[in-house]
Amino acid sequence: MELNRKNLRKTGIVLEALPSTHFKVRLEDGQEIMAHLAGKLRMFHIKILPGDQVQVEMSPYDEKRGRIVYRGSR
């Protein structure tokens, strides 16, 4: 049985860096969520700072949490 994985990708700005590679992100629609850093970004030591524009993948089950998958420019 194949699971249909529909992850929502949204753009936002990092507001605050928290311990353990977690971040508070404000999305374009004004919603604030908690997001953690994706494994590939951790592997390649990509630094995320407050003010960075990021893309976040969110699960349809919990829209208050997400995973940062891309860091754009400031």
Backbone atoms as SQL, in Angstrom:
CREATE TABLE atoms (id INTEGER PRIMARY KEY, chain TEXT, resi INTEGER, resn TEXT, atom TEXT, x REAL, y REAL, z REAL);
INSERT INTO atoms VALUES
  (1, 'A', 1, 'MET', 'N', 0.839, -1.177, 0.000),
  (2, 'A', 1, 'MET', 'CA', 0.000, 0.000, 0.000),
  (3, 'A', 1, 'MET', 'C', 0.881, 1.236, 0.000),
  (4, 'A', 2, 'GLU', 'N', 0.654, 2.126, -0.921),
  (5, 'A', 2, 'GLU', 'CA', 1.458, 3.329, -1.045),
  (6, 'A', 2, 'GLU', 'C', 0.782, 4.479, -0.313),
  (7, 'A', 3, 'LEU', 'N', 1.543, 5.181, 0.528),
  (8, 'A', 3, 'LEU', 'CA', 1.006, 6.332, 1.237),
  (9, 'A', 3, 'LEU', 'C', 1.122, 7.569, 0.362),
  (10, 'A', 4, 'ASN', 'N', 0.087, 8.349, 0.330),
  (11, 'A', 4, 'ASN', 'CA', 0.101, 9.592, -0.437),
  (12, 'A', 4, 'ASN', 'C', 0.588, 10.704, 0.485),
  (13, 'A', 5, 'ARG', 'N', 1.813, 11.150, 0.290),
  (14, 'A', 5, 'ARG', 'CA', 2.402, 12.165, 1.160),
  (15, 'A', 5, 'ARG', 'C', 2.276, 13.521, 0.491),
  (16, 'A', 6, 'LYS', 'N', 1.441, 14.342, 1.043),
  (17, 'A', 6, 'LYS', 'CA', 1.234, 15.688, 0.529),
  (18, 'A', 6, 'LYS', 'C', 1.782, 16.674, 1.554),
  (19, 'A', 7, 'ASN', 'N', 2.994, 17.149, 1.355),
  (20, 'A', 7, 'ASN', 'CA', 3.569, 18.143, 2.236),
  (21, 'A', 7, 'ASN', 'C', 3.346, 19.519, 1.635),
  (22, 'A', 8, 'LEU', 'N', 2.932, 20.432, 2.465),
  (23, 'A', 8, 'LEU', 'CA', 2.714, 21.804, 2.032),
  (24, 'A', 8, 'LEU', 'C', 4.016, 22.573, 2.171),
  (25, 'A', 9, 'ARG', 'N', 4.397, 23.314, 1.137),
  (26, 'A', 9, 'ARG', 'CA', 5.598, 24.157, 1.195),
  (27, 'A', 9, 'ARG', 'C', 5.177, 25.597, 1.260),
  (28, 'A', 10, 'LYS', 'N', 5.655, 26.291, 2.298),
  (29, 'A', 10, 'LYS', 'CA', 5.331, 27.702, 2.466),
  (30, 'A', 10, 'LYS', 'C', 6.618, 28.473, 2.722),
  (31, 'A', 11, 'THR', 'N', 6.577, 29.765, 2.431),
  (32, 'A', 11, 'THR', 'CA', 7.727, 30.634, 2.636),
  (33, 'A', 11, 'THR', 'C', 7.491, 31.469, 3.880),
  (34, 'A', 12, 'GLY', 'N', 8.578, 31.707, 4.626),
  (35, 'A', 12, 'GLY', 'CA', 8.464, 32.510, 5.831),
  (36, 'A', 12, 'GLY', 'C', 9.792, 33.131, 6.209),
  (37, 'A', 13, 'ILE', 'N', 9.780, 33.873, 7.316),
  (38, 'A', 13, 'ILE', 'CA', 10.971, 34.550, 7.826),
  (39, 'A', 13, 'ILE', 'C', 11.241, 34.051, 9.238),
  (40, 'A', 14, 'VAL', 'N', 12.499, 33.734, 9.518),
  (41, 'A', 14, 'VAL', 'CA', 12.893, 33.245, 10.836),
  (42, 'A', 14, 'VAL', 'C', 12.842, 34.404, 11.824),
  (43, 'A', 15, 'LEU', 'N', 12.103, 34.212, 12.908),
  (44, 'A', 15, 'LEU', 'CA', 11.996, 35.235, 13.943),
  (45, 'A', 15, 'LEU', 'C', 13.002, 35.028, 15.056),
  (46, 'A', 16, 'GLU', 'N', 13.190, 33.757, 15.448),
  (47, 'A', 16, 'GLU', 'CA', 14.004, 33.466, 16.628),
  (48, 'A', 16, 'GLU', 'C', 14.661, 32.101, 16.474),
  (49, 'A', 17, 'ALA', 'N', 15.917, 32.013, 16.886),
  (50, 'A', 17, 'ALA', 'CA', 16.628, 30.734, 16.904),
  (51, 'A', 17, 'ALA', 'C', 16.517, 30.156, 18.305),
  (52, 'A', 18, 'LEU', 'N', 16.059, 28.918, 18.405),
  (53, 'A', 18, 'LEU', 'CA', 15.878, 28.235, 19.687),
  (54, 'A', 18, 'LEU', 'C', 16.888, 27.104, 19.801),
  (55, 'A', 19, 'PRO', 'N', 17.050, 26.534, 20.981),
  (56, 'A', 19, 'PRO', 'CA', 18.011, 25.427, 21.133),
  (57, 'A', 19, 'PRO', 'C', 17.644, 24.217, 20.274),
  (58, 'A', 20, 'SER', 'N', 18.660, 23.422, 19.986),
  (59, 'A', 20, 'SER', 'CA', 18.478, 22.137, 19.310),
  (60, 'A', 20, 'SER', 'C', 17.942, 22.293, 17.888),
  (61, 'A', 21, 'THR', 'N', 18.463, 23.236, 17.147),
  (62, 'A', 21, 'THR', 'CA', 18.136, 23.517, 15.746),
  (63, 'A', 21, 'THR', 'C', 16.628, 23.666, 15.505),
  (64, 'A', 22, 'HIS', 'N', 15.938, 24.296, 16.453),
  (65, 'A', 22, 'HIS', 'CA', 14.543, 24.663, 16.273),
  (66, 'A', 22, 'HIS', 'C', 14.469, 26.170, 16.067),
  (67, 'A', 23, 'PHE', 'N', 13.456, 26.595, 15.314),
  (68, 'A', 23, 'PHE', 'CA', 13.310, 28.007, 14.985),
  (69, 'A', 23, 'PHE', 'C', 11.845, 28.397, 15.042),
  (70, 'A', 24, 'LYS', 'N', 11.599, 29.652, 15.394),
  (71, 'A', 24, 'LYS', 'CA', 10.254, 30.203, 15.305),
  (72, 'A', 24, 'LYS', 'C', 10.184, 30.953, 13.977),
  (73, 'A', 25, 'VAL', 'N', 9.204, 30.599, 13.133),
  (74, 'A', 25, 'VAL', 'CA', 9.106, 31.144, 11.780),
  (75, 'A', 25, 'VAL', 'C', 7.735, 31.787, 11.600),
  (76, 'A', 26, 'ARG', 'N', 7.711, 32.994, 11.013),
  (77, 'A', 26, 'ARG', 'CA', 6.449, 33.631, 10.633),
  (78, 'A', 26, 'ARG', 'C', 6.251, 33.411, 9.139),
  (79, 'A', 27, 'LEU', 'N', 5.156, 32.745, 8.799),
  (80, 'A', 27, 'LEU', 'CA', 4.850, 32.448, 7.406),
  (81, 'A', 27, 'LEU', 'C', 4.267, 33.679, 6.720),
  (82, 'A', 28, 'GLU', 'N', 4.171, 33.623, 5.388),
  (83, 'A', 28, 'GLU', 'CA', 3.646, 34.743, 4.605),
  (84, 'A', 28, 'GLU', 'C', 2.220, 35.110, 4.992),
  (85, 'A', 29, 'ASP', 'N', 1.439, 34.115, 5.426),
  (86, 'A', 29, 'ASP', 'CA', 0.048, 34.382, 5.791),
  (87, 'A', 29, 'ASP', 'C', -0.101, 34.897, 7.220),
  (88, 'A', 30, 'GLY', 'N', 1.026, 35.132, 7.929),
  (89, 'A', 30, 'GLY', 'CA', 0.987, 35.700, 9.273),
  (90, 'A', 30, 'GLY', 'C', 1.010, 34.673, 10.390),
  (91, 'A', 31, 'GLN', 'N', 0.903, 33.408, 10.069),
  (92, 'A', 31, 'GLN', 'CA', 0.897, 32.346, 11.072),
  (93, 'A', 31, 'GLN', 'C', 2.320, 32.103, 11.589),
  (94, 'A', 32, 'GLU', 'N', 2.477, 31.907, 12.903),
  (95, 'A', 32, 'GLU', 'CA', 3.776, 31.594, 13.493),
  (96, 'A', 32, 'GLU', 'C', 3.829, 30.112, 13.827),
  (97, 'A', 33, 'ILE', 'N', 4.913, 29.448, 13.412),
  (98, 'A', 33, 'ILE', 'CA', 5.062, 28.018, 13.656),
  (99, 'A', 33, 'ILE', 'C', 6.447, 27.736, 14.231),
  (100, 'A', 34, 'MET', 'N', 6.611, 26.537, 14.762),
  (101, 'A', 34, 'MET', 'CA', 7.911, 26.024, 15.186),
  (102, 'A', 34, 'MET', 'C', 8.429, 25.136, 14.062),
  (103, 'A', 35, 'ALA', 'N', 9.690, 25.309, 13.700),
  (104, 'A', 35, 'ALA', 'CA', 10.263, 24.504, 12.619),
  (105, 'A', 35, 'ALA', 'C', 11.638, 24.005, 13.036),
  (106, 'A', 36, 'HIS', 'N', 11.976, 22.802, 12.599),
  (107, 'A', 36, 'HIS', 'CA', 13.320, 22.274, 12.851),
  (108, 'A', 36, 'HIS', 'C', 14.066, 22.192, 11.520),
  (109, 'A', 37, 'LEU', 'N', 15.362, 22.049, 11.622),
  (110, 'A', 37, 'LEU', 'CA', 16.229, 22.051, 10.450),
  (111, 'A', 37, 'LEU', 'C', 16.242, 20.664, 9.812),
  (112, 'A', 38, 'ALA', 'N', 16.124, 20.604, 8.503),
  (113, 'A', 38, 'ALA', 'CA', 16.156, 19.330, 7.778),
  (114, 'A', 38, 'ALA', 'C', 17.557, 18.715, 7.860),
  (115, 'A', 39, 'GLY', 'N', 17.621, 17.420, 7.691),
  (116, 'A', 39, 'GLY', 'CA', 18.871, 16.675, 7.828),
  (117, 'A', 39, 'GLY', 'C', 19.973, 17.112, 6.866),
  (118, 'A', 40, 'LYS', 'N', 19.617, 17.390, 5.608),
  (119, 'A', 40, 'LYS', 'CA', 20.637, 17.804, 4.633),
  (120, 'A', 40, 'LYS', 'C', 21.243, 19.150, 5.011),
  (121, 'A', 41, 'LEU', 'N', 20.418, 20.064, 5.551),
  (122, 'A', 41, 'LEU', 'CA', 20.947, 21.359, 5.978),
  (123, 'A', 41, 'LEU', 'C', 21.879, 21.192, 7.173),
  (124, 'A', 42, 'ARG', 'N', 21.564, 20.260, 8.055),
  (125, 'A', 42, 'ARG', 'CA', 22.450, 19.964, 9.196),
  (126, 'A', 42, 'ARG', 'C', 23.754, 19.349, 8.717),
  (127, 'A', 43, 'MET', 'N', 23.650, 18.409, 7.762),
  (128, 'A', 43, 'MET', 'CA', 24.833, 17.707, 7.262),
  (129, 'A', 43, 'MET', 'C', 25.851, 18.658, 6.656),
  (130, 'A', 44, 'PHE', 'N', 25.361, 19.650, 5.910),
  (131, 'A', 44, 'PHE', 'CA', 26.252, 20.571, 5.223),
  (132, 'A', 44, 'PHE', 'C', 26.480, 21.872, 5.992),
  (133, 'A', 45, 'HIS', 'N', 26.083, 21.885, 7.288),
  (134, 'A', 45, 'HIS', 'CA', 26.325, 23.013, 8.197),
  (135, 'A', 45, 'HIS', 'C', 25.815, 24.338, 7.640),
  (136, 'A', 46, 'ILE', 'N', 24.586, 24.326, 7.102),
  (137, 'A', 46, 'ILE', 'CA', 23.962, 25.552, 6.607),
  (138, 'A', 46, 'ILE', 'C', 23.467, 26.336, 7.823),
  (139, 'A', 47, 'LYS', 'N', 23.922, 27.571, 7.955),
  (140, 'A', 47, 'LYS', 'CA', 23.558, 28.396, 9.106),
  (141, 'A', 47, 'LYS', 'C', 22.255, 29.134, 8.823),
  (142, 'A', 48, 'ILE', 'N', 21.360, 29.104, 9.786),
  (143, 'A', 48, 'ILE', 'CA', 20.094, 29.831, 9.717),
  (144, 'A', 48, 'ILE', 'C', 20.116, 30.864, 10.835),
  (145, 'A', 49, 'LEU', 'N', 19.875, 32.127, 10.484),
  (146, 'A', 49, 'LEU', 'CA', 19.882, 33.220, 11.448),
  (147, 'A', 49, 'LEU', 'C', 18.535, 33.934, 11.422),
  (148, 'A', 50, 'PRO', 'N', 18.182, 34.607, 12.518),
  (149, 'A', 50, 'PRO', 'CA', 16.944, 35.400, 12.496),
  (150, 'A', 50, 'PRO', 'C', 16.979, 36.429, 11.372),
  (151, 'A', 51, 'GLY', 'N', 15.889, 36.538, 10.643),
  (152, 'A', 51, 'GLY', 'CA', 15.807, 37.440, 9.499),
  (153, 'A', 51, 'GLY', 'C', 15.957, 36.728, 8.165),
  (154, 'A', 52, 'ASP', 'N', 16.417, 35.474, 8.166),
  (155, 'A', 52, 'ASP', 'CA', 16.570, 34.716, 6.926),
  (156, 'A', 52, 'ASP', 'C', 15.207, 34.315, 6.376),
  (157, 'A', 53, 'GLN', 'N', 15.093, 34.317, 5.061),
  (158, 'A', 53, 'GLN', 'CA', 13.891, 33.834, 4.402),
  (159, 'A', 53, 'GLN', 'C', 14.079, 32.341, 4.142),
  (160, 'A', 54, 'VAL', 'N', 13.098, 31.536, 4.520),
  (161, 'A', 54, 'VAL', 'CA', 13.217, 30.082, 4.416),
  (162, 'A', 54, 'VAL', 'C', 11.951, 29.498, 3.792),
  (163, 'A', 55, 'GLN', 'N', 12.111, 28.279, 3.245),
  (164, 'A', 55, 'GLN', 'CA', 10.955, 27.496, 2.801),
  (165, 'A', 55, 'GLN', 'C', 10.744, 26.395, 3.819),
  (166, 'A', 56, 'VAL', 'N', 9.493, 26.208, 4.217),
  (167, 'A', 56, 'VAL', 'CA', 9.139, 25.246, 5.258),
  (168, 'A', 56, 'VAL', 'C', 8.183, 24.227, 4.677),
  (169, 'A', 57, 'GLU', 'N', 8.461, 22.946, 4.921),
  (170, 'A', 57, 'GLU', 'CA', 7.528, 21.864, 4.578),
  (171, 'A', 57, 'GLU', 'C', 6.685, 21.582, 5.804),
  (172, 'A', 58, 'MET', 'N', 5.376, 21.560, 5.602),
  (173, 'A', 58, 'MET', 'CA', 4.470, 21.300, 6.717),
  (174, 'A', 58, 'MET', 'C', 3.607, 20.091, 6.426),
  (175, 'A', 59, 'SER', 'N', 3.365, 19.308, 7.450),
  (176, 'A', 59, 'SER', 'CA', 2.495, 18.149, 7.322),
  (177, 'A', 59, 'SER', 'C', 1.044, 18.608, 7.377),
  (178, 'A', 60, 'PRO', 'N', 0.150, 17.940, 6.662),
  (179, 'A', 60, 'PRO', 'CA', -1.269, 18.325, 6.748),
  (180, 'A', 60, 'PRO', 'C', -1.892, 17.967, 8.102),
  (181, 'A', 61, 'TYR', 'N', -1.207, 17.170, 8.908),
  (182, 'A', 61, 'TYR', 'CA', -1.754, 16.742, 10.190),
  (183, 'A', 61, 'TYR', 'C', -1.522, 17.758, 11.298),
  (184, 'A', 62, 'ASP', 'N', -0.382, 18.452, 11.284),
  (185, 'A', 62, 'ASP', 'CA', -0.068, 19.424, 12.327),
  (186, 'A', 62, 'ASP', 'C', 0.481, 20.676, 11.665),
  (187, 'A', 63, 'GLU', 'N', -0.329, 21.717, 11.613),
  (188, 'A', 63, 'GLU', 'CA', 0.073, 22.927, 10.911),
  (189, 'A', 63, 'GLU', 'C', 0.797, 23.923, 11.802),
  (190, 'A', 64, 'LYS', 'N', 1.144, 23.528, 13.010),
  (191, 'A', 64, 'LYS', 'CA', 1.914, 24.385, 13.913),
  (192, 'A', 64, 'LYS', 'C', 3.400, 24.033, 13.903),
  (193, 'A', 65, 'ARG', 'N', 3.764, 22.952, 13.219),
  (194, 'A', 65, 'ARG', 'CA', 5.153, 22.507, 13.162),
  (195, 'A', 65, 'ARG', 'C', 5.569, 22.282, 11.711),
  (196, 'A', 66, 'GLY', 'N', 6.879, 22.410, 11.463),
  (197, 'A', 66, 'GLY', 'CA', 7.356, 22.209, 10.110),
  (198, 'A', 66, 'GLY', 'C', 8.837, 21.887, 10.080),
  (199, 'A', 67, 'ARG', 'N', 9.357, 21.717, 8.868),
  (200, 'A', 67, 'ARG', 'CA', 10.767, 21.393, 8.658),
  (201, 'A', 67, 'ARG', 'C', 11.329, 22.384, 7.648),
  (202, 'A', 68, 'ILE', 'N', 12.416, 23.061, 8.000),
  (203, 'A', 68, 'ILE', 'CA', 13.053, 24.019, 7.100),
  (204, 'A', 68, 'ILE', 'C', 13.843, 23.228, 6.068),
  (205, 'A', 69, 'VAL', 'N', 13.518, 23.418, 4.780),
  (206, 'A', 69, 'VAL', 'CA', 14.169, 22.654, 3.716),
  (207, 'A', 69, 'VAL', 'C', 15.005, 23.515, 2.791),
  (208, 'A', 70, 'TYR', 'N', 14.892, 24.861, 2.885),
  (209, 'A', 70, 'TYR', 'CA', 15.660, 25.733, 1.997),
  (210, 'A', 70, 'TYR', 'C', 15.840, 27.084, 2.669),
  (211, 'A', 71, 'ARG', 'N', 17.050, 27.637, 2.565),
  (212, 'A', 71, 'ARG', 'CA', 17.332, 28.979, 3.085),
  (213, 'A', 71, 'ARG', 'C', 17.593, 29.903, 1.913),
  (214, 'A', 72, 'GLY', 'N', 16.807, 30.960, 1.832),
  (215, 'A', 72, 'GLY', 'CA', 16.989, 31.956, 0.780),
  (216, 'A', 72, 'GLY', 'C', 17.861, 33.103, 1.278),
  (217, 'A', 73, 'SER', 'N', 17.759, 34.221, 0.617),
  (218, 'A', 73, 'SER', 'CA', 18.541, 35.386, 1.027),
  (219, 'A', 73, 'SER', 'C', 17.791, 36.159, 2.111),
  (220, 'A', 74, 'ARG', 'N', 18.467, 37.147, 2.666),
  (221, 'A', 74, 'ARG', 'CA', 17.846, 37.943, 3.726),
  (222, 'A', 74, 'ARG', 'C', 16.916, 38.961, 3.155);
